[in-house]
Amino acid sequence: MENGEQIRADVFVGADGISSLIRDGLHGAEAPRYAGYTAWRGICEDKGLLPEQSALLVMGGGSQFGAVPCGAGRLYWSLTMNAPRGTTQSKKEVDSVCRDWAAPVPEIVAGTPQHAILQNDIIDRPPLQWWGRGMVTLLGDAAHPTTPNLGQGACQALEDAVILAHCLSEMRPIEVALRKYEVLRLPRTTEIVHNSWQTGKIIQLDSPALEQLRDWFMGTGISRRLEQRTFRSLLTYQLPRLRSREQELSDQMSS
């Protein structure tokens, strides 16, 4: 540890985010990959700006806006813009990005106070071919950080945790359980990282001709079937049912 203390454990899980030191130790230190656009995210009061139980996604030239309910009387929103890495803008400049967009986009952004807006460059990391070795593995953004276009960052970390817990409870030795966990999770998380990156590139198009082609294609039956297949794969993933602590103790006593 930083204070010189040493801790010994049977399993070491690197769940320390996109800037994971554990990942660096296993795979070497590399800077995250910049997606080419920055994002502002905020929370504002919902004054009837969105119909009940609905969400909003709007695409502009090199920019996108999304809004969803996030609790009683509140909306969470995000706004992106193609920009060099490290670009920062004032609240007035953020308002100007979508000032001419259709309602309720300008009203949502303008109605959010500065202190309720957070700006981050959008980054991820290319998928790894393996995660851990020995008694060490990775989980969540330490293993597979993704752009937010599919809304799967936290979701995939939760799936990781369930699969890891299942493998550790069902398999021995521990090293075998960790490698099985990685085999089960690598294909799914790799596909999501790739799909989210490509989705962002398509949504962030900043060429009128390409935007028209994209918008036309999104209205076709082929596009709708692709969207349905993508979200079906995201939302119908089957997780194992974890045993309770009482069941584990009962199994130990009976054995």
C-alpha atoms as an extended CHARMM CRD file, in Angstrom:
* protein
*
       255  EXT
         1         1  MET       CA              0.0000000000        0.0000000000        0.0000000000  PROA      1               0.0000000000
         2         2  GLU       CA              1.0610000000        3.6650000000       -0.1950000000  PROA      2               0.0000000000
         3         3  ASN       CA              1.9790000000        3.6370000000        3.4900000000  PROA      3               0.0000000000
         4         4  GLY       CA              4.1780000000        0.5600000000        3.0900000000  PROA      4               0.0000000000
         5         5  GLU       CA              1.6530000000       -1.8590000000        4.5830000000  PROA      5               0.0000000000
         6         6  GLN       CA              1.4560000000       -5.2480000000        2.8810000000  PROA      6               0.0000000000
         7         7  ILE       CA             -1.8050000000       -7.1820000000        2.5070000000  PROA      7               0.0000000000
         8         8  ARG       CA             -2.0300000000      -10.8340000000        1.5030000000  PROA      8               0.0000000000
         9         9  ALA       CA             -5.1840000000      -12.3170000000       -0.0150000000  PROA      9               0.0000000000
        10        10  ASP       CA             -6.3820000000      -15.4190000000       -1.8240000000  PROA      10              0.0000000000
        11        11  VAL       CA             -7.7890000000      -13.4070000000       -4.7510000000  PROA      11              0.0000000000
        12        12  PHE       CA             -6.8550000000       -9.9830000000       -6.1020000000  PROA      12              0.0000000000
        13        13  VAL       CA             -9.4920000000       -8.2270000000       -8.2440000000  PROA      13              0.0000000000
        14        14  GLY       CA             -8.5040000000       -5.0310000000      -10.0240000000  PROA      14              0.0000000000
        15        15  ALA       CA            -11.7210000000       -2.9970000000      -10.0340000000  PROA      15              0.0000000000
        16        16  ASP       CA            -10.0430000000        0.3990000000       -9.9800000000  PROA      16              0.0000000000
        17        17  GLY       CA            -11.5460000000        1.9940000000      -13.0890000000  PROA      17              0.0000000000
        18        18  ILE       CA            -10.3470000000        3.1100000000      -16.5010000000  PROA      18              0.0000000000
        19        19  SER       CA             -7.0020000000        4.3100000000      -15.0610000000  PROA      19              0.0000000000
        20        20  SER       CA             -6.4560000000        0.9960000000      -13.2770000000  PROA      20              0.0000000000
        21        21  LEU       CA             -3.0240000000        0.5050000000      -11.7650000000  PROA      21              0.0000000000
        22        22  ILE       CA             -3.6960000000       -3.2400000000      -11.6800000000  PROA      22              0.0000000000
        23        23  ARG       CA             -4.3140000000       -3.3000000000      -15.4210000000  PROA      23              0.0000000000
        24        24  ASP       CA             -1.1150000000       -1.2990000000      -15.9620000000  PROA      24              0.0000000000
        25        25  GLY       CA              0.8210000000       -3.8470000000      -13.9220000000  PROA      25              0.0000000000
        26        26  LEU       CA             -0.5450000000       -6.7190000000      -15.9960000000  PROA      26              0.0000000000
        27        27  HSD       CA             -0.5850000000       -5.1710000000      -19.4720000000  PROA      27              0.0000000000
        28        28  GLY       CA              1.6550000000       -2.1140000000      -19.3570000000  PROA      28              0.0000000000
        29        29  ALA       CA              0.6660000000        1.5150000000      -18.9780000000  PROA      29              0.0000000000
        30        30  GLU       CA             -1.0850000000        3.1320000000      -21.9510000000  PROA      30              0.0000000000
        31        31  ALA       CA             -3.2240000000        6.2560000000      -22.2020000000  PROA      31              0.0000000000
        32        32  PRO       CA             -6.9800000000        5.7740000000      -22.7880000000  PROA      32              0.0000000000
        33        33  ARG       CA             -8.2670000000        6.1520000000      -26.3580000000  PROA      33              0.0000000000
        34        34  TYR       CA            -10.0230000000        9.4730000000      -27.1000000000  PROA      34              0.0000000000
        35        35  ALA       CA            -13.2610000000        9.0430000000      -29.0520000000  PROA      35              0.0000000000
        36        36  GLY       CA            -13.0390000000       12.4890000000      -30.6900000000  PROA      36              0.0000000000
        37        37  TYR       CA            -15.8220000000       14.2150000000      -28.7770000000  PROA      37              0.0000000000
        38        38  THR       CA            -16.4690000000       15.7670000000      -25.3970000000  PROA      38              0.0000000000
        39        39  ALA       CA            -19.6600000000       15.5100000000      -23.3480000000  PROA      39              0.0000000000
        40        40  TRP       CA            -21.5690000000       17.6540000000      -20.8960000000  PROA      40              0.0000000000
        41        41  ARG       CA            -23.8900000000       15.8890000000      -18.4670000000  PROA      41              0.0000000000
        42        42  GLY       CA            -26.3960000000       17.4890000000      -16.1610000000  PROA      42              0.0000000000
        43        43  ILE       CA            -29.4400000000       17.0580000000      -13.9650000000  PROA      43              0.0000000000
        44        44  CYS       CA            -32.3150000000       19.5200000000      -14.0400000000  PROA      44              0.0000000000
        45        45  GLU       CA            -35.8920000000       19.8350000000      -12.8520000000  PROA      45              0.0000000000
        46        46  ASP       CA            -38.4350000000       18.1180000000      -15.0840000000  PROA      46              0.0000000000
        47        47  LYS       CA            -41.1220000000       20.7260000000      -15.6360000000  PROA      47              0.0000000000
        48        48  GLY       CA            -43.1600000000       18.6070000000      -18.0090000000  PROA      48              0.0000000000
        49        49  LEU       CA            -40.4850000000       18.8540000000      -20.7080000000  PROA      49              0.0000000000
        50        50  LEU       CA            -40.7100000000       15.1360000000      -21.5470000000  PROA      50              0.0000000000
        51        51  PRO       CA            -43.8350000000       12.9910000000      -21.7820000000  PROA      51              0.0000000000
        52        52  GLU       CA            -44.2200000000       10.6170000000      -18.8410000000  PROA      52              0.0000000000
        53        53  GLN       CA            -42.1290000000        7.4200000000      -19.0050000000  PROA      53              0.0000000000
        54        54  SER       CA            -40.2600000000        8.5370000000      -22.1180000000  PROA      54              0.0000000000
        55        55  ALA       CA            -36.6740000000        9.2400000000      -23.1450000000  PROA      55              0.0000000000
        56        56  LEU       CA            -35.2170000000       11.4700000000      -25.8510000000  PROA      56              0.0000000000
        57        57  LEU       CA            -32.3380000000       11.0920000000      -28.3200000000  PROA      57              0.0000000000
        58        58  VAL       CA            -31.5340000000       13.8520000000      -30.8290000000  PROA      58              0.0000000000
        59        59  MET       CA            -28.6910000000       13.8380000000      -33.3620000000  PROA      59              0.0000000000
        60        60  GLY       CA            -27.1240000000       16.9300000000      -34.9100000000  PROA      60              0.0000000000
        61        61  GLY       CA            -24.0060000000       17.6250000000      -36.9160000000  PROA      61              0.0000000000
        62        62  GLY       CA            -21.1340000000       16.2140000000      -34.8510000000  PROA      62              0.0000000000
        63        63  SER       CA            -23.3160000000       16.2790000000      -31.7620000000  PROA      63              0.0000000000
        64        64  GLN       CA            -25.9820000000       14.2940000000      -29.9190000000  PROA      64              0.0000000000
        65        65  PHE       CA            -28.3420000000       14.9640000000      -27.0420000000  PROA      65              0.0000000000
        66        66  GLY       CA            -30.1020000000       12.4910000000      -24.7730000000  PROA      66              0.0000000000
        67        67  ALA       CA            -32.4310000000       12.8840000000      -21.8010000000  PROA      67              0.0000000000
        68        68  VAL       CA            -34.0500000000       10.3770000000      -19.4340000000  PROA      68              0.0000000000
        69        69  PRO       CA            -35.9780000000       10.6300000000      -16.1560000000  PROA      69              0.0000000000
        70        70  CYS       CA            -33.7670000000       10.0400000000      -13.1020000000  PROA      70              0.0000000000
        71        71  GLY       CA            -36.1420000000       10.2110000000      -10.1890000000  PROA      71              0.0000000000
        72        72  ALA       CA            -39.2000000000       12.1580000000       -9.1560000000  PROA      72              0.0000000000
        73        73  GLY       CA            -39.2460000000       15.5210000000      -10.9140000000  PROA      73              0.0000000000
        74        74  ARG       CA            -35.7340000000       15.3230000000      -12.3580000000  PROA      74              0.0000000000
        75        75  LEU       CA            -34.1220000000       14.7290000000      -15.7450000000  PROA      75              0.0000000000
        76        76  TYR       CA            -30.6280000000       13.4740000000      -16.5440000000  PROA      76              0.0000000000
        77        77  TRP       CA            -29.2490000000       14.7200000000      -19.8700000000  PROA      77              0.0000000000
        78        78  SER       CA            -26.0680000000       14.5520000000      -21.9280000000  PROA      78              0.0000000000
        79        79  LEU       CA            -24.8240000000       16.6540000000      -24.8280000000  PROA      79              0.0000000000
        80        80  THR       CA            -21.7720000000       15.8450000000      -26.9800000000  PROA      80              0.0000000000
        81        81  MET       CA            -19.7010000000       17.8030000000      -29.4680000000  PROA      81              0.0000000000
        82        82  ASN       CA            -16.7910000000       16.8310000000      -31.7210000000  PROA      82              0.0000000000
        83        83  ALA       CA            -13.7950000000       18.7100000000      -30.3560000000  PROA      83              0.0000000000
        84        84  PRO       CA            -10.0580000000       18.4140000000      -29.6930000000  PROA      84              0.0000000000
        85        85  ARG       CA             -9.1810000000       16.6190000000      -26.4990000000  PROA      85              0.0000000000
        86        86  GLY       CA             -9.1750000000       18.8940000000      -23.4740000000  PROA      86              0.0000000000
        87        87  THR       CA            -11.7070000000       21.4000000000      -24.8380000000  PROA      87              0.0000000000
        88        88  THR       CA            -13.5310000000       23.2870000000      -22.0830000000  PROA      88              0.0000000000
        89        89  GLN       CA            -16.4220000000       25.6860000000      -22.5140000000  PROA      89              0.0000000000
        90        90  SER       CA            -18.4750000000       27.9900000000      -20.3380000000  PROA      90              0.0000000000
        91        91  LYS       CA            -22.1730000000       27.4940000000      -19.6150000000  PROA      91              0.0000000000
        92        92  LYS       CA            -23.0010000000       30.1780000000      -22.1980000000  PROA      92              0.0000000000
        93        93  GLU       CA            -21.0120000000       28.3460000000      -24.8740000000  PROA      93              0.0000000000
        94        94  VAL       CA            -22.6650000000       25.0260000000      -23.9790000000  PROA      94              0.0000000000
        95        95  ASP       CA            -26.0860000000       26.6620000000      -24.3740000000  PROA      95              0.0000000000
        96        96  SER       CA            -25.0750000000       27.8640000000      -27.8360000000  PROA      96              0.0000000000
        97        97  VAL       CA            -24.2700000000       24.3200000000      -29.0540000000  PROA      97              0.0000000000
        98        98  CYS       CA            -27.9710000000       23.4040000000      -29.1460000000  PROA      98              0.0000000000
        99        99  ARG       CA            -29.6470000000       26.8320000000      -29.0930000000  PROA      99              0.0000000000
       100       100  ASP       CA            -31.3240000000       26.2900000000      -32.4770000000  PROA      100             0.0000000000
       101       101  TRP       CA            -32.3520000000       22.6700000000      -31.8460000000  PROA      101             0.0000000000
       102       102  ALA       CA            -35.9940000000       21.6390000000      -31.5370000000  PROA      102             0.0000000000
       103       103  ALA       CA            -37.7050000000       21.8450000000      -28.1460000000  PROA      103             0.0000000000
       104       104  PRO       CA            -37.2120000000       20.7480000000      -25.4510000000  PROA      104             0.0000000000
       105       105  VAL       CA            -33.4380000000       20.4350000000      -25.9490000000  PROA      105             0.0000000000
       106       106  PRO       CA            -32.4900000000       24.1370000000      -25.5160000000  PROA      106             0.0000000000
       107       107  GLU       CA            -34.8750000000       24.5060000000      -22.5750000000  PROA      107             0.0000000000
       108       108  ILE       CA            -33.3680000000       21.5050000000      -20.7460000000  PROA      108             0.0000000000
       109       109  VAL       CA            -29.7790000000       22.7080000000      -21.1450000000  PROA      109             0.0000000000
       110       110  ALA       CA            -30.5250000000       26.3730000000      -20.4290000000  PROA      110             0.0000000000
       111       111  GLY       CA            -32.5480000000       25.4090000000      -17.3570000000  PROA      111             0.0000000000
       112       112  THR       CA            -29.6520000000       23.5320000000      -15.7500000000  PROA      112             0.0000000000
       113       113  PRO       CA            -27.4420000000       25.5440000000      -13.3700000000  PROA      113             0.0000000000
       114       114  GLN       CA            -23.6900000000       25.5490000000      -13.9510000000  PROA      114             0.0000000000
       115       115  HSD       CA            -22.9620000000       23.6200000000      -10.7470000000  PROA      115             0.0000000000
       116       116  ALA       CA            -25.1720000000       20.7410000000      -11.9710000000  PROA      116             0.0000000000
       117       117  ILE       CA            -23.2110000000       20.2620000000      -15.2320000000  PROA      117             0.0000000000
       118       118  LEU       CA            -20.1530000000       17.9990000000      -15.5500000000  PROA      118             0.0000000000
       119       119  GLN       CA            -17.8650000000       17.8900000000      -18.6120000000  PROA      119             0.0000000000
       120       120  ASN       CA            -15.7130000000       14.8840000000      -19.6020000000  PROA      120             0.0000000000
       121       121  ASP       CA            -13.8840000000       13.8780000000      -22.7450000000  PROA      121             0.0000000000
       122       122  ILE       CA            -15.2680000000       10.5470000000      -23.9850000000  PROA      122             0.0000000000
       123       123  ILE       CA            -12.6250000000        7.8180000000      -23.7460000000  PROA      123             0.0000000000
       124       124  ASP       CA            -12.3390000000        4.0600000000      -23.6890000000  PROA      124             0.0000000000
       125       125  ARG       CA             -9.6490000000        1.4270000000      -24.2100000000  PROA      125             0.0000000000
       126       126  PRO       CA             -9.3260000000       -1.1570000000      -26.9960000000  PROA      126             0.0000000000
       127       127  PRO       CA            -10.4260000000       -4.5990000000      -25.7170000000  PROA      127             0.0000000000
       128       128  LEU       CA             -7.8160000000       -6.8860000000      -24.2120000000  PROA      128             0.0000000000
       129       129  GLN       CA             -7.2310000000      -10.4540000000      -25.3830000000  PROA      129             0.0000000000
       130       130  TRP       CA             -6.7600000000      -11.6060000000      -21.7830000000  PROA      130             0.0000000000
       131       131  TRP       CA             -7.3790000000       -9.9810000000      -18.4110000000  PROA      131             0.0000000000
       132       132  GLY       CA             -5.4220000000      -11.6070000000      -15.5990000000  PROA      132             0.0000000000
       133       133  ARG       CA             -2.9650000000      -14.2710000000      -14.5610000000  PROA      133             0.0000000000
       134       134  GLY       CA             -2.4580000000      -16.3390000000      -11.4520000000  PROA      134             0.0000000000
       135       135  MET       CA             -4.7360000000      -15.1670000000       -8.6560000000  PROA      135             0.0000000000
       136       136  VAL       CA             -5.2640000000      -11.7310000000      -10.2390000000  PROA      136             0.0000000000
       137       137  THR       CA             -8.0880000000      -10.6280000000      -12.5350000000  PROA      137             0.0000000000
       138       138  LEU       CA             -9.8570000000       -7.4400000000      -13.6310000000  PROA      138             0.0000000000
       139       139  LEU       CA            -13.4520000000       -6.2520000000      -13.3770000000  PROA      139             0.0000000000
       140       140  GLY       CA            -15.5410000000       -3.4030000000      -14.7970000000  PROA      140             0.0000000000
       141       141  ASP       CA            -13.8150000000       -0.3840000000      -16.3470000000  PROA      141             0.0000000000
       142       142  ALA       CA            -10.4300000000       -1.7660000000      -15.3530000000  PROA      142             0.0000000000
       143       143  ALA       CA            -11.0490000000       -4.5980000000      -17.8180000000  PROA      143             0.0000000000
       144       144  HSD       CA            -13.3160000000       -3.1570000000      -20.5340000000  PROA      144             0.0000000000
       145       145  PRO       CA            -13.9890000000        0.5950000000      -20.3430000000  PROA      145             0.0000000000
       146       146  THR       CA            -16.4910000000        1.6170000000      -23.0190000000  PROA      146             0.0000000000
       147       147  THR       CA            -17.9510000000        4.7790000000      -24.4800000000  PROA      147             0.0000000000
       148       148  PRO       CA            -21.4610000000        5.5310000000      -23.1390000000  PROA      148             0.0000000000
       149       149  ASN       CA            -23.3450000000        5.1460000000      -26.4300000000  PROA      149             0.0000000000
       150       150  LEU       CA            -25.0010000000        1.8420000000      -25.4300000000  PROA      150             0.0000000000
       151       151  GLY       CA            -25.3840000000        2.7360000000      -21.7550000000  PROA      151             0.0000000000
       152       152  GLN       CA            -23.4700000000       -0.3840000000      -20.6910000000  PROA      152             0.0000000000
       153       153  GLY       CA            -20.5350000000        0.7780000000      -18.5630000000  PROA      153             0.0000000000
       154       154  ALA       CA            -21.9570000000        0.1410000000      -15.0900000000  PROA      154             0.0000000000
       155       155  CYS       CA            -24.1930000000       -2.6530000000      -16.4180000000  PROA      155             0.0000000000
       156       156  GLN       CA            -21.2350000000       -4.7260000000      -17.5630000000  PROA      156             0.0000000000
       157       157  ALA       CA            -19.4200000000       -4.2270000000      -14.2590000000  PROA      157             0.0000000000
       158       158  LEU       CA            -22.4700000000       -5.6290000000      -12.4540000000  PROA      158             0.0000000000
       159       159  GLU       CA            -22.5820000000       -8.6120000000      -14.8120000000  PROA      159             0.0000000000
       160       160  ASP       CA            -18.8570000000       -9.1750000000      -14.1840000000  PROA      160             0.0000000000
       161       161  ALA       CA            -19.4520000000       -9.2460000000      -10.4350000000  PROA      161             0.0000000000
       162       162  VAL       CA            -22.2070000000      -11.8610000000      -10.6730000000  PROA      162             0.0000000000
       163       163  ILE       CA            -20.2260000000      -14.1370000000      -13.0020000000  PROA      163             0.0000000000
       164       164  LEU       CA            -17.0720000000      -13.7750000000      -10.9000000000  PROA      164             0.0000000000
       165       165  ALA       CA            -18.9730000000      -14.6220000000       -7.7100000000  PROA      165             0.0000000000
       166       166  HSD       CA            -20.5570000000      -17.6260000000       -9.4180000000  PROA      166             0.0000000000
       167       167  CYS       CA            -17.2240000000      -18.9730000000      -10.6960000000  PROA      167             0.0000000000
       168       168  LEU       CA            -15.5040000000      -18.5210000000       -7.3340000000  PROA      168             0.0000000000
       169       169  SER       CA            -18.3200000000      -20.3370000000       -5.5240000000  PROA      169             0.0000000000
       170       170  GLU       CA            -18.5270000000      -23.2310000000       -7.9720000000  PROA      170             0.0000000000
       171       171  MET       CA            -14.9240000000      -23.9890000000       -9.0010000000  PROA      171             0.0000000000
       172       172  ARG       CA            -11.6080000000      -24.8930000000       -7.4720000000  PROA      172             0.0000000000
       173       173  PRO       CA             -8.7430000000      -24.1820000000       -7.5460000000  PROA      173             0.0000000000
       174       174  ILE       CA             -9.2360000000      -20.3990000000       -7.4880000000  PROA      174             0.0000000000
       175       175  GLU       CA             -7.0150000000      -19.8160000000      -10.5140000000  PROA      175             0.0000000000
       176       176  VAL       CA             -9.2820000000      -22.0720000000      -12.6030000000  PROA      176             0.0000000000
       177       177  ALA       CA            -12.3220000000      -20.0770000000      -11.4380000000  PROA      177             0.0000000000
       178       178  LEU       CA            -10.7170000000      -16.7760000000      -12.4520000000  PROA      178             0.0000000000
       179       179  ARG       CA             -9.7800000000      -18.0090000000      -15.9210000000  PROA      179             0.0000000000
       180       180  LYS       CA            -13.3030000000      -19.4130000000      -16.4100000000  PROA      180             0.0000000000
       181       181  TYR       CA            -14.7830000000      -16.0360000000      -15.4130000000  PROA      181             0.0000000000
       182       182  GLU       CA            -12.6000000000      -14.3210000000      -18.0120000000  PROA      182             0.0000000000
       183       183  VAL       CA            -13.5260000000      -16.8180000000      -20.7420000000  PROA      183             0.0000000000
       184       184  LEU       CA            -17.2150000000      -16.2230000000      -20.0380000000  PROA      184             0.0000000000
       185       185  ARG       CA            -16.9640000000      -12.4220000000      -20.0100000000  PROA      185             0.0000000000
       186       186  LEU       CA            -14.3970000000      -11.5680000000      -22.7010000000  PROA      186             0.0000000000
       187       187  PRO       CA            -16.5470000000      -12.1730000000      -25.8350000000  PROA      187             0.0000000000
       188       188  ARG       CA            -19.5350000000      -10.1850000000      -24.5780000000  PROA      188             0.0000000000
       189       189  THR       CA            -17.6000000000       -7.2040000000      -23.2280000000  PROA      189             0.0000000000
       190       190  THR       CA            -15.3630000000       -7.0770000000      -26.3220000000  PROA      190             0.0000000000
       191       191  GLU       CA            -18.4070000000       -6.9200000000      -28.5940000000  PROA      191             0.0000000000
       192       192  ILE       CA            -20.0020000000       -4.1760000000      -26.5190000000  PROA      192             0.0000000000
       193       193  VAL       CA            -16.8490000000       -2.0320000000      -26.5210000000  PROA      193             0.0000000000
       194       194  HSD       CA            -16.5790000000       -2.3730000000      -30.3190000000  PROA      194             0.0000000000
       195       195  ASN       CA            -20.2950000000       -1.7210000000      -30.9440000000  PROA      195             0.0000000000
       196       196  SER       CA            -20.4140000000        1.2830000000      -28.6370000000  PROA      196             0.0000000000
       197       197  TRP       CA            -17.3390000000        2.8200000000      -30.3040000000  PROA      197             0.0000000000
       198       198  GLN       CA            -18.8090000000        2.3420000000      -33.7900000000  PROA      198             0.0000000000
       199       199  THR       CA            -22.2130000000        3.6470000000      -32.7050000000  PROA      199             0.0000000000
       200       200  GLY       CA            -20.5570000000        6.8070000000      -31.4310000000  PROA      200             0.0000000000
       201       201  LYS       CA            -18.7250000000        7.3060000000      -34.7190000000  PROA      201             0.0000000000
       202       202  ILE       CA            -22.0040000000        7.0290000000      -36.6400000000  PROA      202             0.0000000000
       203       203  ILE       CA            -23.9740000000        9.3270000000      -34.3490000000  PROA      203             0.0000000000
       204       204  GLN       CA            -21.1720000000       11.9220000000      -34.2680000000  PROA      204             0.0000000000
       205       205  LEU       CA            -20.9490000000       12.2570000000      -38.0670000000  PROA      205             0.0000000000
       206       206  ASP       CA            -20.3000000000       15.8620000000      -39.0860000000  PROA      206             0.0000000000
       207       207  SER       CA            -20.8120000000       15.7190000000      -42.8530000000  PROA      207             0.0000000000
       208       208  PRO       CA            -24.2320000000       16.7420000000      -44.2800000000  PROA      208             0.0000000000
       209       209  ALA       CA            -24.1040000000       14.0530000000      -46.9670000000  PROA      209             0.0000000000
       210       210  LEU       CA            -23.1700000000       11.2890000000      -44.5240000000  PROA      210             0.0000000000
       211       211  GLU       CA            -25.7240000000       12.5240000000      -42.0040000000  PROA      211             0.0000000000
       212       212  GLN       CA            -28.4780000000       12.2790000000      -44.6270000000  PROA      212             0.0000000000
       213       213  LEU       CA            -27.3690000000        8.7660000000      -45.5350000000  PROA      213             0.0000000000
       214       214  ARG       CA            -27.3210000000        7.7620000000      -41.8530000000  PROA      214             0.0000000000
       215       215  ASP       CA            -30.7490000000        9.2460000000      -41.1990000000  PROA      215             0.0000000000
       216       216  TRP       CA            -32.2060000000        7.5080000000      -44.2370000000  PROA      216             0.0000000000
       217       217  PHE       CA            -30.7470000000        4.1520000000      -43.2430000000  PROA      217             0.0000000000
       218       218  MET       CA            -32.0450000000        4.4690000000      -39.6640000000  PROA      218             0.0000000000
       219       219  GLY       CA            -35.5680000000        4.5960000000      -41.0690000000  PROA      219             0.0000000000
       220       220  THR       CA            -35.2300000000        1.3320000000      -42.9830000000  PROA      220             0.0000000000
       221       221  GLY       CA            -36.4250000000       -2.1020000000      -41.9020000000  PROA      221             0.0000000000
       222       222  ILE       CA            -32.8540000000       -3.4100000000      -41.9390000000  PROA      222             0.0000000000
       223       223  SER       CA            -31.7990000000       -0.7620000000      -39.4180000000  PROA      223             0.0000000000
       224       224  ARG       CA            -34.7360000000       -1.5050000000      -37.1280000000  PROA      224             0.0000000000
       225       225  ARG       CA            -33.9360000000       -5.2210000000      -37.1630000000  PROA      225             0.0000000000
       226       226  LEU       CA            -30.2870000000       -4.5120000000      -36.3490000000  PROA      226             0.0000000000
       227       227  GLU       CA            -31.3240000000       -2.2580000000      -33.4660000000  PROA      227             0.0000000000
       228       228  GLN       CA            -33.6980000000       -4.8830000000      -32.1180000000  PROA      228             0.0000000000
       229       229  ARG       CA            -31.0150000000       -7.5550000000      -32.3080000000  PROA      229             0.0000000000
       230       230  THR       CA            -28.4950000000       -5.3160000000      -30.5320000000  PROA      230             0.0000000000
       231       231  PHE       CA            -30.7990000000       -4.4190000000      -27.6630000000  PROA      231             0.0000000000
       232       232  ARG       CA            -32.1020000000       -7.9730000000      -27.3840000000  PROA      232             0.0000000000
       233       233  SER       CA            -28.5340000000       -9.1680000000      -26.8350000000  PROA      233             0.0000000000
       234       234  LEU       CA            -27.9650000000       -6.4390000000      -24.2320000000  PROA      234             0.0000000000
       235       235  LEU       CA            -31.1760000000       -6.9210000000      -22.2760000000  PROA      235             0.0000000000
       236       236  THR       CA            -31.7520000000      -10.6920000000      -22.3450000000  PROA      236             0.0000000000
       237       237  TYR       CA            -28.3460000000      -11.9030000000      -21.1360000000  PROA      237             0.0000000000
       238       238  GLN       CA            -28.8660000000      -14.7520000000      -18.6750000000  PROA      238             0.0000000000
       239       239  LEU       CA            -26.9530000000      -14.5370000000      -15.4100000000  PROA      239             0.0000000000
       240       240  PRO       CA            -26.5240000000      -17.5120000000      -13.0710000000  PROA      240             0.0000000000
       241       241  ARG       CA            -28.5130000000      -17.5640000000       -9.8500000000  PROA      241             0.0000000000
       242       242  LEU       CA            -26.1460000000      -17.0650000000       -6.9390000000  PROA      242             0.0000000000
       243       243  ARG       CA            -26.4710000000      -19.1950000000       -3.8350000000  PROA      243             0.0000000000
       244       244  SER       CA            -27.2100000000      -17.4500000000       -0.5620000000  PROA      244             0.0000000000
       245       245  ARG       CA            -24.7560000000      -17.5850000000        2.3310000000  PROA      245             0.0000000000
       246       246  GLU       CA            -27.1730000000      -19.8880000000        4.1590000000  PROA      246             0.0000000000
       247       247  GLN       CA            -27.1660000000      -22.3250000000        1.2290000000  PROA      247             0.0000000000
       248       248  GLU       CA            -23.3730000000      -22.3300000000        1.1060000000  PROA      248             0.0000000000
       249       249  LEU       CA            -23.1370000000      -23.0690000000        4.8500000000  PROA      249             0.0000000000
       250       250  SER       CA            -25.7120000000      -25.8310000000        4.4850000000  PROA      250             0.0000000000
       251       251  ASP       CA            -23.7210000000      -27.4230000000        1.6340000000  PROA      251             0.0000000000
       252       252  GLN       CA            -20.5160000000      -27.2460000000        3.6950000000  PROA      252             0.0000000000
       253       253  MET       CA            -22.1700000000      -28.9070000000        6.6820000000  PROA      253             0.0000000000
       254       254  SER       CA            -23.6990000000      -31.6940000000        4.5620000000  PROA      254             0.0000000000
       255       255  SER       CA            -20.3770000000      -32.4210000000        2.8980000000  PROA      255             0.0000000000
